[in-house]
């Protein structure tokens, strides 16, 4: 899919090796994180002519670091195509959907590992040990109502990963 290359989800066409994972973003703050209606009038969105829909810019960034802490070349990020309340405690009613995006305080959104671009392209990454870092709102942008998060030190997670490759450089 050439659109996946266009959007930065893959680094090239043809057979690629990807590491898939699920991303969960929980709103543990005291106020809703309101994104709004995906349209040309909302500066938080960019229209993707390849897939013919709007993307919420900056949903998540995926980084891969070697053991020395040096970043590997850009290998992935996630623009949100539908940020909504997918998981709420029984005492909280979620109110956001694909047509009016956001995450209610106390609720969470998920991007399943089965979704497109919910991966990093590791085709050209040498075998070895790495740290995968997933971070959200890394540029500390306010929501559509101009509200900022209470803190940003909890907007990321990391795991250790190891890649083995065969003689043909396949995982």
N, C-alpha and C positions, 0 to 999 in steps of 0.2 A: 504494500500500500504506500504509494508515493506521498500521501498525506502525512503518514507517520514520520517520514524523513523531513518533510516540510515543517512539521511542528516540533522537531528536535527530539522525538521519541526514539528514533533509530538513527544511527550514524551512516547508514547506507542501505542500498537495495539488495535483494537476494537473501540467501539463508543467513540468519543472524542468531546469535546466542544471547538470550536475555535472562535475567534473574527477576522473577516475578515476586511480588509481596503485596500485602494489604496495608493500606494506610487508614488510620482512624484519627480523626480530629475531634477532640472533646472540648466543649465550651465549659470550662470550669470557673468562669468569671461570674460576675453578679448581674451582667446585662447581656442581652442578645447581641450576637455579632451579625449585623444586618448588611447584606450584600445588595439586594434589590432585584429588580426586573432586568433580565438580560436583553439589552437593546442598545442601539447606537447612542442614545442619550445618556447612558450610564458609563462614566469613564473607567469603571472597574472591569469592563468587558471589552473584548476584541472579537470582531467577527472573523471567523475562519471560513474563507470561501471554498477551501478544499472539502471540508465536511459540511458546509452550509449551516453552521450554527455558531452561536456566541460562546466564548470561553471566558470564565472568570480568571483573570490574570493572577498568577502567583499563588495558586492553591498549595502546591508543595514543591520543594526542590529536593532532588536526590543527588547526593555527592558520594564519591568513592575516594578514600584516602589510602595511601600505602602505609606500611608500618612506621615510616618516618614522619607521618603526618602531612605528606605532600599530596595535594589533590591530583587525581587522575583527570585527563581531559573531560570536558562536559559530556556526561553520559545519560542524563535524563532529568525531566521535571514533569510536573503535572499541572496543566491548566484545568480548572474545574468546569465541567459541562453541566453539572447539576449538583449544587451544594445544598443539602437539605437535612432535616431532622430525621435520621434513620433509627436512632436509638435514644429513647427518653425514659427516665424512671417513671414508675406508675403515677406519681404525684405531679408530673409535669406534662402538659400537652404541647407537643411539637406544633409549630405553626408555619414552617417554611417548606417550600417545594421547589420543583424545577422552574416554575413560572415566577416565583418571588423568593429568591434565595437568601439563605442565612442559616445560622445555628442558634437555636434558643438556649439561653443560659441553663446549664445542667444537661443538655442533650449532646449528641455526637453524630458525626457523618462518617461514612465508610466508603472507601474506594477499594473494591475487592481485587484480589490478584488476578481475577479472570478478565478484568477490563483492559481495553487497549490503553497503552502508554502507562500502565501500572507496573513498570519494570525499569530496569537499567539495562542498557545495551553493553554487554561485556565481550562482544565479539573480538575486539582488538586489545582487550586487557590481558596482560601476561598471567600465566599461572602464578599463584601465590596467595598470601594473606592480605586482607584489606579490612577497612572499616567502612561500612555503609552508614551514611548519615541521612536521615529524612528530617527536613525542617519545614515549618509552615510560617507564613507571614514573616519571612526573614528580613524584609525591608521595613518592618514595623509600620505598615500602612494602617490608617484608621478605617473604620467601616464606612458605609455610605452616609451615616449620620454624623461622621466626624469624631466618633468615639475611638479612643485608643485602648489597647489591652492593659490590664493592671500590671502584667509582668510578661517578659518574653523568654526567660530562662527555661521555661517548660515547653517551648515550641519545637523541640527536636528530640530525636532518639537515635541511638546508634547500636549497631550489632557488628560482631566480627564475622567475616565470611572468608572462605578459602575456595579457590578455584584450582582444580586439576585439569590439565588438558592433555589430549593424546598427541600422537605424532603429527596428526593433521590439524592441530590447534583447535580441536573441538572439545567442549566441556565434557 
